[in-house]
Amino acid sequence: MKRIDVETLVVGLGPVGAVTALYLARAGISVAGIEAGNREAVDLRASTFHPPTISILDALGVSKTLLSYGLKAPVYQYRDRKSGEVFSFDFSELKDQTPFPFRIQCEQDKVRQEVLDALEAETDAQLSYRSRLLFLDDRGDHVLAWVETGTEVVQYAARYVIGCDGANSVVRKLLDLSFEGFTYPEKYLCLSTDYPLEQAFDGLSNVNYISDPDEWLVLLRTPRLWRVMLPVSEDDDDEALLSDATKEGVFKRILGSDQPVQTRHRTIYRVHQRVCERFSKGRIAIAGDAAHLNSPMGGYGMNSGIHDGINIAEKIVSVLQGGETGDIMAHYDRQRRHVTQTFVQKQSIENMKSMRKGWDQDRADKRERMEILQNDPEARLQFLIGQSMLGSLKEAEAIA
Ligand SMILES: Cc1cc2nc3c(=O)[nH]c(=O)nc-3n(C[C@H](O)[C@H](O)[C@H](O)COP(=O)(O)OP(=O)(O)OC[C@H]3O[C@@H](n4cnc5c(N)ncnc54)[C@H](O)[C@@H]3O)c2cc1C
């Protein structure tokens, strides 16, 4: 059997694995990245990149797609569908906190492509696509991994393994770790269109959370398309949900008319709130969707996954090059699992709850809080530091 020796093996080259592997290779750590799928996979899930993630990608020299093609979105809005009331928040107020005081709206696969291009140019990186992890064996001072390629099984020997293999992570399963939490009962429909939705609402921003007890919506703009996300009944079958009749109904309710609207994509997904009981065991860590899942409300999933990946990669560099002797794997778990629970899970669950309520029903909790934030610049700054994920990144780093 062919054997490949590396310092770190990254399993899964989605956005989290690709960025993590690039950080390691740039630091001079030999890294192998294995990816079950193709290099060019289209993935329309994440569209929001928050300021600290833009900084990470910029420092790695892979922010071209975001900055030249992505759509800058400093302002985002909470809207009440029934009353039409709008509260706007502006990340420009973070100008003293970050060089990138805005979200960028861009498809995750486009950024991943740029990161993979950069990774392939690194001499310290060996990438293998259509290669699936089968089994891991932690031997104490190194880990053996068996990987199936199209033609053979290859054995990797690595000082550390990082599982970035997504929601159904084989690494997490092989570590026998429970993935605690829940799945929302309803399904979610995502429709993308080049119809100019900005013309249908007064002052619509590029990121809009529209509350309604009957049918809440998220309207997100990417460079070429608008995306509409909304909850749909779990009892309806997928074929009916993806039909023209459903699509026409959704846009009729949004636009208030029978205007014909073409869609480019229609997808259905489930939403989970889950956190793995541990983010590391022995010499093996997990990061991104392999370690935690949350609703897309707020755009935290991929962003926090990239923050995980950079955190564990920095620690591996500090051991392999800086002589650090502490238990970096346990430290990674303490730092990143803490903010996953205290910020990402808590905030995304709250965001889902408030989308389901109209503001009339939730006056005390939501509308009044919005008014306070509008009128109190210091409270608003702290709120924006949280929403932009600058706060959770810093909070994790401060944990000993
Ligand atoms: C509708 C929707 C909208 C979203 N919007 C946002 C947003 O705006 N902002 C945000 O931050 N997040 C968002 N998310 C979440 C975001 O898409 C995920 O958090 C992100 O893709 C996770 O990245 P990842 O690299 O951890 O996992 P993935 O992207 O799932 O990548 C995992 C990779 O591992 C590979 N793999 C799996 N098993 C193996 C194996 N055995 N061996 C080798 N490779 C393997 C897979 O092929 C895959 O390429 C959204 C999610 C949804 C559903």
The ligand as an SDF file (V2000), in Angstrom:
LIG
                    3D

 53 58  0  0  0  0  0  0  0  0999 V2000
  -29.0620   27.7170    2.6990 C   0  0  0  0  0  0  0  0  0  0  0  0
  -27.7920   27.9010    3.4670 C   0  0  0  0  0  0  0  0  0  0  0  0
  -27.2290   29.1670    3.5410 C   0  0  0  0  0  0  0  0  0  0  0  0
  -26.0490   29.3630    4.2780 C   0  0  0  0  0  0  0  0  0  0  0  0
  -25.5390   30.6230    4.3500 N   0  0  0  0  0  0  0  0  0  0  0  0
  -24.4250   30.8400    5.0820 C   0  0  0  0  0  0  0  0  0  0  0  0
  -23.8500   32.1540    5.1240 C   0  0  0  0  0  0  0  0  0  0  0  0
  -24.3240   33.0880    4.4940 O   0  0  0  0  0  0  0  0  0  0  0  0
  -22.7190   32.3140    5.8700 N   0  0  0  0  0  0  0  0  0  0  0  0
  -22.1370   31.2840    6.5570 C   0  0  0  0  0  0  0  0  0  0  0  0
  -21.1340   31.5150    7.2480 O   0  0  0  0  0  0  0  0  0  0  0  0
  -22.6440   30.0240    6.4820 N   0  0  0  0  0  0  0  0  0  0  0  0
  -23.7630   29.7820    5.7610 C   0  0  0  0  0  0  0  0  0  0  0  0
  -24.2420   28.5090    5.6450 N   0  0  0  0  0  0  0  0  0  0  0  0
  -23.4800   27.3880    6.2190 C   0  0  0  0  0  0  0  0  0  0  0  0
  -22.2910   26.9970    5.3150 C   0  0  0  0  0  0  0  0  0  0  0  0
  -22.7300   26.6630    4.0210 O   0  0  0  0  0  0  0  0  0  0  0  0
  -21.5370   25.8250    5.9580 C   0  0  0  0  0  0  0  0  0  0  0  0
  -21.3040   26.1310    7.3120 O   0  0  0  0  0  0  0  0  0  0  0  0
  -20.1960   25.5920    5.2450 C   0  0  0  0  0  0  0  0  0  0  0  0
  -20.3400   25.0960    3.9410 O   0  0  0  0  0  0  0  0  0  0  0  0
  -19.3740   24.5620    6.0550 C   0  0  0  0  0  0  0  0  0  0  0  0
  -18.1300   24.3890    5.4390 O   0  0  0  0  0  0  0  0  0  0  0  0
  -17.2860   23.0910    5.7340 P   0  0  0  0  0  0  0  0  0  0  0  0
  -16.0440   23.2310    4.9120 O   0  0  0  0  0  0  0  0  0  0  0  0
  -17.1830   22.8780    7.1920 O   0  0  0  0  0  0  0  0  0  0  0  0
  -18.1800   21.8860    5.2060 O   0  0  0  0  0  0  0  0  0  0  0  0
  -18.6200   21.5440    3.7070 P   0  0  0  0  0  0  0  0  0  0  0  0
  -18.7710   22.7940    2.9210 O   0  0  0  0  0  0  0  0  0  0  0  0
  -19.7900   20.6320    3.8100 O   0  0  0  0  0  0  0  0  0  0  0  0
  -17.3670   20.7610    3.1140 O   0  0  0  0  0  0  0  0  0  0  0  0
  -17.0430   19.4600    3.5750 C   0  0  0  0  0  0  0  0  0  0  0  0
  -16.2030   18.7880    2.5010 C   0  0  0  0  0  0  0  0  0  0  0  0
  -15.7580   17.5170    2.9950 O   0  0  0  0  0  0  0  0  0  0  0  0
  -15.8480   16.5650    1.9460 C   0  0  0  0  0  0  0  0  0  0  0  0
  -15.9540   15.2280    2.5630 N   0  0  0  0  0  0  0  0  0  0  0  0
  -17.0170   14.6860    3.2170 C   0  0  0  0  0  0  0  0  0  0  0  0
  -16.7240   13.4400    3.6600 N   0  0  0  0  0  0  0  0  0  0  0  0
  -15.4330   13.1920    3.2720 C   0  0  0  0  0  0  0  0  0  0  0  0
  -14.5580   12.0670    3.4350 C   0  0  0  0  0  0  0  0  0  0  0  0
  -14.9230   10.9390    4.0710 N   0  0  0  0  0  0  0  0  0  0  0  0
  -13.3070   12.1520    2.9150 N   0  0  0  0  0  0  0  0  0  0  0  0
  -12.8930   13.2740    2.2580 C   0  0  0  0  0  0  0  0  0  0  0  0
  -13.6900   14.3720    2.0860 N   0  0  0  0  0  0  0  0  0  0  0  0
  -14.9390   14.3200    2.5840 C   0  0  0  0  0  0  0  0  0  0  0  0
  -17.0970   16.9830    1.1730 C   0  0  0  0  0  0  0  0  0  0  0  0
  -17.0610   16.4870   -0.1480 O   0  0  0  0  0  0  0  0  0  0  0  0
  -17.0160   18.5080    1.2500 C   0  0  0  0  0  0  0  0  0  0  0  0
  -16.3400   19.0680    0.1400 O   0  0  0  0  0  0  0  0  0  0  0  0
  -25.4210   28.2730    4.9360 C   0  0  0  0  0  0  0  0  0  0  0  0
  -25.9900   27.0030    4.8600 C   0  0  0  0  0  0  0  0  0  0  0  0
  -27.1620   26.8120    4.1390 C   0  0  0  0  0  0  0  0  0  0  0  0
  -27.7710   25.4390    4.0780 C   0  0  0  0  0  0  0  0  0  0  0  0
  1  2  1  0
  2  3  1  0
  2 52  2  0
  3  4  2  0
  4  5  1  0
  4 50  1  0
  5  6  2  0
  6  7  1  0
  6 13  1  0
  7  8  2  0
  7  9  1  0
  9 10  1  0
 10 11  2  0
 10 12  1  0
 12 13  2  0
 13 14  1  0
 14 15  1  0
 14 50  1  0
 15 16  1  0
 16 17  1  0
 16 18  1  0
 18 19  1  0
 18 20  1  0
 20 21  1  0
 20 22  1  0
 22 23  1  0
 23 24  1  0
 24 25  2  0
 24 26  1  0
 24 27  1  0
 27 28  1  0
 28 29  2  0
 28 30  1  0
 28 31  1  0
 31 32  1  0
 32 33  1  0
 33 34  1  0
 33 48  1  0
 34 35  1  0
 35 36  1  0
 35 46  1  0
 36 37  1  0
 36 45  1  0
 37 38  2  0
 38 39  1  0
 39 40  1  0
 39 45  2  0
 40 41  1  0
 40 42  2  0
 42 43  1  0
 43 44  2  0
 44 45  1  0
 46 47  1  0
 46 48  1  0
 48 49  1  0
 50 51  2  0
 51 52  1  0
 52 53  1  0
M  END
$$$$
